[in-house]
């Protein structure tokens, strides 16, 4: 379930968030200036924002040690070509279970503050984008490459990570236990 800037008065989104959390569903939160940070901080997602005073414009900085999934991340040189995103100018506190794929870089100052991050646990997998304007990345990718393939691959890989079951098999084969003679056979496999 993907949420974009859950607001302070949006009770329907709160109900859906609470239901998703109770059911251990995967959730991707895009949090920005219009998000209800007080609610998010109390809802058990492991993130809290203190003292928000306006916004900063930041670039993404890749975390070379990220290991939750491999491939399909935008490279550091690609990130430098993308427009900045707006993040709250505040202290962002995150649980140690939250792992950044990209952290925030303000001008030449690299930080450990997450920009795109993930977690997994007993309440399901979660993803967080702590900013506003990721849509500009897709537009800039198209302008640069005449294709959105690299951006779309990143988003697809994030969604794939969120929706994977926890089962780690090298090869999963989908086939019937037996087949009658003379029938067409279709066997599917997933690696």
C-alpha positions as CSV (number, residue, x, y, z in Angstrom):
1,X,0.0,0.0,0.0
2,X,1.5,3.3,-1.0
3,X,0.7,6.5,0.9
4,X,1.6,10.0,-0.3
5,X,1.8,12.7,2.4
6,X,-0.7,11.4,4.9
7,X,-2.3,14.5,6.3
8,X,-3.4,15.4,9.8
9,X,-7.1,15.4,9.1
10,X,-7.3,12.4,6.6
11,X,-9.0,9.9,8.8
12,X,-9.6,7.5,5.9
13,X,-5.9,7.2,5.3
14,X,-5.3,6.7,9.0
15,X,-7.8,3.8,9.1
16,X,-6.1,2.2,6.1
17,X,-2.7,2.6,7.6
18,X,-3.9,1.1,10.9
19,X,-5.5,-1.8,9.1
20,X,-2.3,-2.4,7.0
21,X,-0.2,-2.4,10.1
22,X,-2.5,-4.9,11.9
23,X,-2.4,-7.2,8.9
24,X,1.4,-6.8,8.5
25,X,1.0,-5.5,4.9
26,X,3.8,-3.9,3.1
27,X,3.6,-0.1,3.1
28,X,5.5,2.6,1.3
29,X,5.2,6.0,2.9
30,X,6.1,9.2,0.9
31,X,6.5,11.7,3.7
32,X,6.9,15.4,3.1
33,X,5.8,18.8,4.3
34,X,2.1,18.0,4.3
35,X,2.5,14.7,6.2
36,X,1.1,14.3,9.7
37,X,4.5,13.7,11.4
38,X,3.0,13.5,14.8
39,X,0.8,10.6,13.8
40,X,3.6,8.8,11.9
41,X,5.8,9.1,15.0
42,X,3.2,7.6,17.2
43,X,2.1,4.9,14.8
44,X,5.1,2.6,15.3
45,X,6.9,3.0,12.0
46,X,10.2,3.8,13.7
47,X,10.5,7.4,12.4
48,X,10.0,10.7,14.2
49,X,10.5,14.2,13.1
50,X,11.4,16.9,15.7
51,X,11.3,20.7,15.2
52,X,10.3,21.1,11.6
53,X,11.1,24.6,10.4
54,X,10.7,24.8,6.7
55,X,12.4,22.8,4.0
56,X,15.8,21.9,2.6
57,X,16.6,20.9,-1.0
58,X,18.8,17.8,-1.1
59,X,20.3,15.3,-3.5
60,X,20.4,11.6,-3.0
61,X,23.7,9.9,-2.0
62,X,23.9,6.1,-2.5
63,X,24.6,3.9,0.4
64,X,27.3,1.5,-0.9
65,X,26.7,-0.9,2.0
66,X,23.0,-1.4,1.3
67,X,22.2,-5.1,1.2
68,X,18.5,-5.7,1.4
69,X,18.3,-6.2,-2.3
70,X,20.6,-5.9,-5.2
71,X,20.6,-4.0,-8.5
72,X,18.3,-1.5,-10.2
73,X,19.4,1.4,-8.0
74,X,20.3,4.7,-9.7
75,X,24.1,5.2,-9.6
76,X,25.7,8.0,-7.8
77,X,26.5,9.8,-11.1
78,X,22.9,9.5,-12.1
79,X,21.8,10.9,-8.7
80,X,24.0,14.0,-9.3
81,X,22.1,14.7,-12.5
82,X,18.7,14.6,-10.8
83,X,16.9,17.6,-9.4
84,X,16.9,18.0,-5.6
85,X,13.9,17.0,-3.6
86,X,12.4,19.0,-0.7
87,X,12.8,17.5,2.7
88,X,11.7,18.9,6.1
89,X,14.4,21.1,7.8
90,X,14.2,19.2,11.1
91,X,15.8,16.4,13.1
92,X,14.7,13.0,11.7
93,X,15.1,10.1,14.1
94,X,14.9,6.6,12.6
95,X,15.0,3.2,14.2
96,X,18.2,1.3,13.7
97,X,16.2,-1.3,11.7
98,X,15.7,1.3,8.9
99,X,18.3,1.0,6.2
100,X,19.0,3.7,3.7
101,X,19.4,3.0,0.0
102,X,19.9,6.7,-0.5
103,X,20.8,9.3,2.2
104,X,20.4,13.0,2.0
105,X,23.2,15.2,0.6
106,X,22.9,18.9,1.2
107,X,25.2,20.7,-1.3
108,X,28.6,18.9,-0.6
109,X,27.7,17.8,2.9
110,X,26.9,14.1,2.9
111,X,24.7,13.0,5.8
112,X,23.4,9.7,7.2
113,X,19.9,11.0,7.2
114,X,17.7,8.7,5.1
115,X,16.1,9.8,1.8
116,X,14.9,6.4,0.5
117,X,15.0,3.7,3.1
118,X,13.5,0.3,4.0
119,X,12.8,-1.9,6.9
120,X,11.4,-5.3,7.6
121,X,10.2,-7.0,10.7
122,X,7.3,-8.7,12.4
123,X,4.9,-6.0,11.2
124,X,5.8,-6.4,7.5
125,X,8.1,-4.6,5.2
126,X,8.1,-0.9,5.0
127,X,9.6,1.7,2.6
128,X,10.1,5.4,3.2
129,X,10.8,8.3,0.9
130,X,11.5,11.3,3.2
131,X,10.8,14.1,0.7
132,X,8.7,15.7,-1.9
133,X,9.5,15.8,-5.6
134,X,10.6,12.3,-6.6
135,X,8.4,12.8,-9.7
136,X,11.0,15.3,-10.9
137,X,13.5,12.4,-11.0
138,X,11.5,10.6,-13.6
139,X,11.1,13.7,-15.7
140,X,14.8,14.4,-15.5
141,X,15.7,10.8,-16.4
142,X,13.6,11.0,-19.5
143,X,15.1,14.4,-20.4
144,X,18.6,12.9,-20.0
145,X,18.1,9.5,-21.6
146,X,15.0,9.9,-23.7
147,X,13.7,7.0,-21.5
148,X,12.5,6.5,-18.0
149,X,13.8,2.9,-17.8
150,X,16.4,3.5,-15.1
151,X,13.9,5.3,-12.8
152,X,11.1,2.8,-13.5
153,X,13.5,0.0,-12.7
154,X,14.3,1.5,-9.3
155,X,10.6,1.9,-8.4
156,X,9.9,-1.6,-9.7
157,X,12.7,-3.1,-7.6
158,X,11.5,-1.2,-4.5
159,X,7.9,-2.5,-5.0
160,X,9.2,-6.0,-5.7
161,X,11.2,-6.0,-2.4
162,X,8.1,-4.8,-0.5
163,X,5.9,-7.5,-2.0
164,X,8.3,-10.5,-1.8
165,X,7.3,-13.1,0.7
166,X,10.0,-13.8,3.2
167,X,10.6,-17.2,1.6
168,X,14.1,-17.3,0.1
169,X,14.2,-20.2,-2.4
170,X,16.7,-20.2,-5.2
171,X,14.2,-21.7,-7.7
172,X,10.4,-22.0,-7.3
173,X,8.7,-24.3,-9.8
174,X,5.0,-24.1,-10.4
175,X,3.8,-27.4,-11.8
176,X,1.1,-30.0,-11.2
177,X,2.0,-33.2,-9.3
178,X,0.9,-35.4,-12.2
179,X,-0.3,-35.0,-15.8
180,X,-2.5,-37.1,-18.0
181,X,-1.1,-38.6,-21.1
182,X,-1.8,-36.4,-24.2
183,X,-2.4,-33.2,-22.4
184,X,-0.5,-29.9,-22.9
185,X,1.9,-29.3,-20.0
186,X,2.7,-25.8,-18.8
187,X,5.4,-25.4,-16.1
188,X,6.4,-22.0,-14.7
189,X,9.5,-21.2,-12.8
190,X,10.7,-18.2,-10.8
191,X,14.3,-17.5,-9.9
